[in-house]
Every structure is written in C-alpha cells, then in structure tokens.
Amino acid sequence: MSRSSCAVYASAIISVHLIIIGIALLVAGVFQTLINDRLKGEITLTEGSKVFGTWKNPPPPVFMEFFFFNVTNPDEFLAGAKPRVTHMGPYTYREYRPKANVTFVENGTKVSALTPKTFVFVPEMSAGDPRVDSVTTVNIPAVAVMNKLKDSSFFVKTPIAMFMNSIGTTMFMTHTVDELLWGFKDPLLSRLSKIKPEVDEYFGLMLNKNGSHDGEFVYLTGEQSYLEYGRIDTWKGQKLMTFWGTNQSNMINGTDGSAFHPFLTKEERLDVFTADLCRSIYMLFEKEVEVKGIPAYRYTPPRDVLASGENNPENKGFCLDKKCLDDGVLNVAVCRKGAPVVVSFPHFHLGDQKYVDAIEGLKPIHDQHQTFLDLNPTTGVPVRACKRAQINILLERVHGFPMTKMLNGTIFPIIFLNESVTIDDASAARLHKLLSIATIVANFPFILIALGVVLFLISILLIIRSRQRKREVKRFDFAGTTAKKDTSYSPVSAKADDPAEKNGSFIGLTPVKS
C-alpha cells in the first residue's frame, strides 16, 4: 500500500474518531456544563468577579425624563367639567448612581450598599428650559393638608379652611418645572410649620432626592447559588415591610432591577422590588429582541401586577381603605406621609378605561408607556431598560373644605417618569466577546462532529478517486498486452530463382585455359 493510500485511510479513521468523540461530548454535556459553571462562578457579587466593578459603578448612562400634565381648564373642572391636560416634556436629567458604603457581611455571603442618585440636567435632550417653563397642576400641598384632616372634627377643619382661603390657597397652582421638581417654599406649609415644626415648609416632587438614597439594601452575592445573585435580603434592615395589609403584600421579592441571575428562561417570573412603589412587582417574558447585536429577552409587568384585589387576590393587601381602587392604580399614601398619591403606568396603561376616559388628553400606547427589561438570557445582564411610572393625586370631596365640593374621586395625573438605560458600546463589545467564547465552547462538540464529517467525506472522495485511477491504469495495461498478442508476422516471400545466384557469388573468377 502506498503512502498516499495510508494517509487517506488514516484520515478516514481520524474522522470517525472525531465524530464519535463529538457525539460523546455532546451527550455528556461536558463543555456546556463547563461554560455554565464558569459563568456561574464569574457572575457573583464578590471581589474580583467580572461583574462586581460594573455593579458598584454602572458604566451605561442612565437618563431620567420628566413629562408634566399641564391643566388647561382648572376653573371649568372645579365647576364640574372634565379636566383637560396637555403634555409637556421631556425634561431630561443624566442620573449618576454609583454604589456607596459597599460592605461584605455574614462571612461574605451578603453585601450591603447604598445607592445615592445625582441628577444633572441635559438641555440637548430636553423640550425646554425647566427654569422658565411653567406648569399648572394640582395644588398638592393643599390637597395633602385637607386629606390629613378629613377625619378631624368640624372645629378643627373650619379654622384651617378659613385660613387657607385668607392666604389665597386654591385647588390648582402654577410653578416652573424646576420648582415643581426640586422644591419651592409653599405659603400654606410655611404657616403650618410655625405651628408644627415637623412640617417641611418646602414642597417638590423630587425634593431632597438629588444626592439622596432610598436606604440600605443587603444583597445576596450569588456565590452559594447562582439563582440568588443580586437578590435583596433586607431593605432598611427589614425582611418584610409594614406598610400593607398582608405578609404577601409586604414581602421584599427579587432584585432591585439592576442585576439578574444568568441562564434566564422564557417561562420564569422575574420579581423586582421598587422603593418608589413601596412594593414588589413581577415581570413575564414578552418577546425576543436584539440590542446592539446582543440577543435579549424582553420582560414586562402583566396587567395582574396592578390589578385590583377583586381581580387578583394576591393584591388584596394593597387596599387599606374600605373603597378600593380599580385595575391599574395603586394608592401609596401609606408610604408618602399620608399624601393621597396614586401611582400607575403612564396614561393609565394597563388600567381601567374609566381612568383614561375621566381626563381629556390621555392616550395609553403600549410601546411608549410600558415598563420593560431587555436581558441577555445567558448572562442576565440588562442591555436596555425603561422604568415608567406616573404620579397621580386622588381628588375627592373633603367635608369642611368648600373648594372640594365638586370633586368626585378623580385620579388626576401630575407627572410621569421614564428612567431608561441602554448598554454602552464598550460594555456591549465585552459582552459580545464573552458570548462568542461561550458559544464556541458550548458548541465545541458540534465543531468536532462537523470537522469529522467533512474529513470523512473528503477521505471517501479520495478513496473513490484512488480506486478510479487504479482501474484506469489496469485498463491501459490490459489494452497494451492484447495488442502484442494479436500482432501477426508475415514471412518474406522468396524471390524467383536467379540462375546467377545458384552457384553462389564469384568474385574475379576466370576460367583457366589448358
């Protein structure tokens, strides 16, 4: 056997071994297990892990957009007409939120941290100047005071009502965007603070929130179980809140929305605790998306999250009044110092239609008003997110305050927020690289099988071609041998008798005379 033939057969044998080894590795799941274990070990809140640095100081920029609802017919509304609002915004701020006081506790199995937030105005991403643009909206300090006194006696309400009338307090107020967000000195609160020093004389929707935090969180590192990565263990030292009516409603579930465990599935429910809502919510898979070339699963809160207790028994504990609200809204007065604040999704998205119909100028649109998380399923890394919420005020009649006599329980929109983030290019490039390596390692058995199949096919083709050449050579040799056997040799015919040649040849022979 020639050397070339040996090489061909050796290649065929090697290809078969590659296929067998690849199939064996695929069945055993060795490389998939290897990459899974590696990712589980790297995605932990521990010093030196791949994600710890970005968890402490997230590189992707976070933007907070504020959209105000400007009331155009306040007097008509107070006379019984449907309120009419127009949209103002966005007023966009860059949000910086590095972790502070990061400390490992309980033998390194948990880590505590604060998340102070700082806001910087971004004029090029905004619709106007917050120091100039004015908004007419509900007089929230006045409503809060009246709501606080709704169960008080006539003798308490009457002098307060007269005092409010004397200083010109009305149901609506007009202030600049900057004042409504970051605070202004309210005349009613200023007077009350002299009587009750604990009353803050300043009011603002984001008052004292620039540079502040929501309290200390303690997170599980995920070192003991990858499913616990980033999960909240306690908030402000508590495992359960005390705001709501049932233990289920008071539970602090899931993460804070900035970290999720790797190897997400489409079937699982993602729990998220948000301090702004004073409760946990959950999200379900909606669809597959792609962000900067990175595959992601989109998770969104379903309608049941803010459904009434009547339509979703899990939410019964969130109703603390005799008259519960309907789908799509949540009364959070219990954690807003008694102010009748109601939260919802923007434009009452996923809410009862009656809330939309009560206000002229609202139009919920799923793509514009939904809250969502786009997470890479392999790593759990958020590649894009939008947290959208609307702050409303419940306007209802309070006996003893004449200015409320025409109110009938309207949930009045004040502002909606859109807190958004998209993975930056540098982080996207690193994630691309990690996913590529993970894909190659996980698919290594397939690569071996494919290589083996290709090499086997090449070997078969070479063997077939070699045999064809041998047949051609044998055919050529056989044709040459046959030609030799079939050749006939004809004998040369003798010439006619030549008398001159019968006696041979004589050279110079002459007869001798006698």
N, C-alpha and C positions, 0 to 999 in steps of 0.2 A: 504493500500500500504506500502510495506516495505521501510526501509531507503535506501537500495541499489537501489531500483527502483526509489525512489525520486531523488537520486543523478544522476542516468543515465538520467532521463528526464530533470533535471536541466542543465546537461552538454549539452544536445541537444539544449535547449533553448538558453544557453550562446553562443554556436557555431553559431547559426543562427544570433544572435545579432552581433557577431564579423564579420561575412560575410557582413551583411547589413552596419555596420559602416565602414568596409574597402572599400566597393564599394562606399559609400557616400563620404569618404575622397578622394578616387581616382578620382571620377568625379569632386569634388570641387577643387582638386589640392592643398589642404591646405599645405601638407608637402613639395611638390615640390616648391611651392611659398615661403615657409618658408626658405628652404635651398638656393634658388635663392637670396632672399633678404639679407640673411646673408652673402653670398659670395660677393654680390654687395657692401655691406657695409664694408667688410673687405679688398677688393681689391681696394684700393684708395691710392693716394699719400698724405697721411695725417699722422701726428704724431700718433703713437700708432697702426697703421694698421698692418696687418700681413705681408704685402709686402714692407713696406716703408724702413725697415732696409736693406733688401736684394737689394732693388733698389739703395740705396745710396752706398752700398759696396757689389757688387755681389760676393757670395762665390765660384761659379764654376770657375775653372781656364780657362782663355781664352788664346789660342795659335795662334800666327801668323807665318805662314810658307811662306817663300820666295823661289820661283823657278825661276832661271835665264835661259834665252835662250842664249847659247854661240854660236857665229858665227864662223864657221869653214872655210869659204871661202870668206873672206871680199874682197880680190883683184879681184876674179872672179866675184863677184857680181857687183863691180864697173865697170867691163868690160862688163856687160850685162847679166851675168849668173843668174840663180835662186839662191837665198840665201839658205844656208843650216845651220840649227841650231841643237844643241843638248841640252838636258835637264840637268840642274844642280840643285840639291837641294833634299830635303828641307833644308833650314837653319831656324831653329825654335827658336822663342822667346816667353817667357811667357809674357803675356800682363796684366798689372795691371791697372784698370780703375775705381777707386772709384770716386764718385761724390764730387765736391768741391763747396764751396760758395752756399750751398743749402739754399734758402730763399723763404719763402712764400710771395706772393704778391696778390694784389687785394682781400683783405679780406679772404685770404686762399683758394681762388678758383683756384689759379695757383701757381706753384713752379718753380723757376729759379735755374739753376745749370750749372756748368762747368764739363767737363769730361776729365781731363788730363790723358794721356796714357803714361805708362812707360814700356819699353821693356827690358827684361833680357834674354840673350842667354841661350839656353838649349842644351848643347852638345850631351847628350844621345839621343835626338830626332832629331838630325841633320845629314846630309850626309857628312859633312866635317867641316873644320875649316875656318870660314869666314875671318880670318886674313891672311890665306895662299892661299886659293883657288882663282884663277884668272879667270876673265870672259872677253871675247872680245865681245863688243857690240857697238851700235851706239854712236857716239860722240854727246851726246845730247846738251851740251853747244854750240858746233859749229853749230849744226842744228838750235838751238833756235836763235842764233845771225843772221844767214843767213835768217831765216824766218822773223825775226823782220825787216830786211832791204829789203825784197822782193819788196816793193813798192817805195823804195827810188830811187834817180837818179843814173845814171851811175857814176857820180863824187863822190858819197858817197860810192857806192859798191866797186869800183875799189881799192881805197887805203886799205879798210878793207880786201878785198880778198888777196891783196899783203902782208899785214901784217900777215894774217893767214898763208900764205904759208911760210913766213920768219921764223915763230916760229914752223914750222912743224906740223901744225894742219891738221888732216886728218878726213875722214868720220867715222872712227872707232877708238876705244880706248880700252886699256886693263888695268883693275884695279882689285884689290881684291874685294871680296864680301863686306867686311867691308867698304871699301872706297866708293863703289857704293851705299851702303845703307845709311851710316851715314855721308858721306861727305869727300871731298878732295879738295885741293887748285888747281883750274884749271888755267893753264898758260894764256889761252885766256881771261878768266873772270878777272884774276888778272890785266892784262894790261888795259882792258876796265874800270875796277873800278877806275883806276887812272884818267881816263878822265871823267867818270860819277860815282861819289861816291855812287849813289844809287844802282849800280850793285854789287851784292854779289860775291866776288871772290871765294867762295866755292860752290861746287855742290854735291848733293846727292839725291837719290830718296826719302830718309826719313830724309833729312836734317832738323834739328831743330824740329823734330817731337817727339823725345824721351823726354817725360816730358811736352809736349805741349798739347793744346786742340784745338778743331775746332770752338770755340766761344761759347757764352752763348745761351743756349736754355731755353725757357719758356714752361713748360708743363701744360696741364690741369690735375687736380687731379682726375677727375672722380667721385667726390663727388656729383655733380649735375646730372650726367648721366653716367652710367657705360660704355656706348659706347665711352665716351671721355677720358677714363683712359689712361694716358700716351701720349695723342695726343699732337703734337707740336703746340704751339700757335704762337711763333715767334722764329726766329733764327737771332742772331746778331741784335736784335731789329727790324727786318723786318718780316712782314707777307707775303710779296712777294719778290722774288729775282729780280734782274735786269739784269741777265746775258743773258737771252734768248729773242726770238723774239715775244712771245705771253704771255698773262697773264696766260693761261693754263699751259704753259711750266714753268713759273716762280713760280707756286704755291708750297707751302710747305705743303705736304699732309701726314697725318698719323703720325706714331710714329718714333722713331729713331731705331727701330728694337729690343729694349731690353724689351719692355713691350707691351702687347696686352690685350684688354678687355676680360672678361670671356664670356662663352657661345658662343663660335665660331661656325659657321656653315660651311658646305661644299660649300655653294653657294656664300658666300660673298667674296669680293675683299679686300685684305689687302694692304693698302698703307704704304710705308716706305720711309722716306726721308734719303738720304745718302749724307753727306757733301763731301765725296771723289768724287762723281759723279756730285756734284753741281746740283742735281735734285731729284725729287721724282720718285720712281718706284712702281710697284704693283705686288702682287703675288696672285696666284689662287690655289685652292685645287688640289693636285695631287693624293694622296693615303693615306690610313691609315697605321700607323707604330706603333711600340712599343719600348720604350727606358727604360731600367731597370725596365720592368714590368709596365710602365706607358703608357696608350694609348695616341696616339697623331695623329694629322692631319699634313700631310706634305704639305706645300705651296711653290710653286716655281714660278719664273717670267716666263711668257709665251714669245713666240717669238715676240709678238707685242710690248713688252716693249722697245726693241732696234731696232724695225723695222724702215725703212726709212719713211720720211713723205709721200712719194708716196704710200706706202703700209699701213701706219697707219696715217691718217690725224691728230691724236692727237699729233704726233711728229713733225709736220711741223715747230714749233717754235724752235726746236733744231738745225735746219740748218741755219747758219748765212752767209754761202758762196753761191755764185752762183752755184757752183758744189757741190751738196750734196752727202754724202756717202750713201752706200747701207746698207742692213739689217745687224744688229749685232754689229755695232760700233757707237761710239759717240765721236765727236770732242769736247774736253773740253778746248781748247786753251784759250777760253774766260775767264776761271777762273783759268788758270795756267800761268798767266803773259805773255801770247802770245806764249808760247812754244807749238809746234804742237803735243800736247799729245792727243792720241785717246785711249779711254777705250773700253773694250769689255769683254766678258766672256772668260775664259781660252781656248786657242787653237781655238778661234773664235767660240766657242759653240753657237748654235742658230744664227749664222751669215751666210752671203752669202758664198757659197762654193768657190768663186773666191779668197777670202782672205786666205782660207786654202791652196788652190792649189798654191798660189804665193810663199809659203815658204815650203821648203823641211824639214820635221821633225815634222810637226804638225799633230795631230790626235785627234779631239774632241771626248770625251767619256762622255756620259750623266752623269753616276754615279760619275765620277771623277771630272767633270768640272762644274756641275750645282751649282747654289746657291739655298739654301733651308732653310726653317724654320720648325722645328718639334714642334708644340704647343699642349699642353694639351687643348682640347676643352672646358672642364668645367671651368678651371681657367684662361686660356690664357697664362699660364706660359711656356716660351721656355724651352724645355727639351734637345734640341740639335739644333745646327745651324751651317751652313757653308756659309760664305760670300766670294765668289770667284770673283776676278776681274783681268783683265790683262791690263798692261800699254804698249801701243804701241807708236811708233813715225811715223808720216807721212813723208815719204821721197819723195820729188818731186823736179823737176828741178827749180833752182832759177837763173834767168839770171844775169850774172855778177860774178858768182862763178863757175869756171871751174870744181871743184870737183863734182858738181852735174849734169854734162851734161848727164850722162847715167841713171839718176833716172827717174822713170815714175809713181810716185804716189803710191809706195808700202807702205802698212801699216805694219811696221816692229815690231815684238814682242820683248819686252825688258825683262819683268818680269811678273810673275803672283803671286797673293797673295791668301792665304787661311786662313781666320780668322775663327777659329772654337771654339765651346764651347759645352760641354756636362754636364748635371746636375750632381752635385757631389752626393755621396752616402747619406750624411746627409740630404741634401735638398730633395733627392728622397724619403727618408724614411718619412720625414714630409709631403710631397705631397701625398704619399701613404695613410698615416693616415687620411689626410683631405678628400681625395677621398673616403675612406672607410666609414667615418662618413657621408659624403654627400650621398653616395649610400644607406646606411642603412636608413637614414632619408627620402630620396626620395622614397624608396621602402617600407616604413612602412605600407602603406595601403595594399600592396601585402602580407606583412608578416601577417597582421591581417586576410586577406582573406584566406591565406593558413592555418593559425592556426585554423580558424573557420571551414574550410573544413575537416581538419584532425580530429578535435574534434567531428564534426558532424558524420563522418564516424565511428569513434570509438563508439559514442553513439548508432548509428544504429546497429552496430555489437553486442553491449552489450544488446540492447533491443531484438534483434533476438535470441541471446543466452539464455536470461532470459525466453523468451516465449517457447523456445525449452525445457528447463528444466522443466517448469510447465507442459507441455504436457507429458513429461516422467513420472512425479510424478503422474498425474491423471491416466495415463495408468496403472501404477503399482497398484494404489489403486483399480481401476476397476477390475483388474485381481484377486485381493485378495477376493473381495466381491463375485464374481461369483463362486469362488471355494467353499465358505461356502454354497451357495445356492444349489449347485449340489451334496453335500455330502449326501449319504443315510445311514440310520442306520438300520441294520437287527436285528429283535427280536431274543433273545436267545431261542432256541427250548427247550421245556420241556423234562425232562428226562423220560424214561419209568417208568411205575408205579412200585413202590417198596413197596411190602407189608409191609416191615418193617417200612416204613415211614408213612403208612396210619394212624396209631394210634398215631402218634407223637413219640416223643423220651421218653423213660422211662429210668430213671437212678436209679439203685438199687431197682427196684420194684420186689418183690417176692410174690407169692401167699400165702394167709393165709389159713392155714389149719383150717377146722372146728372141 
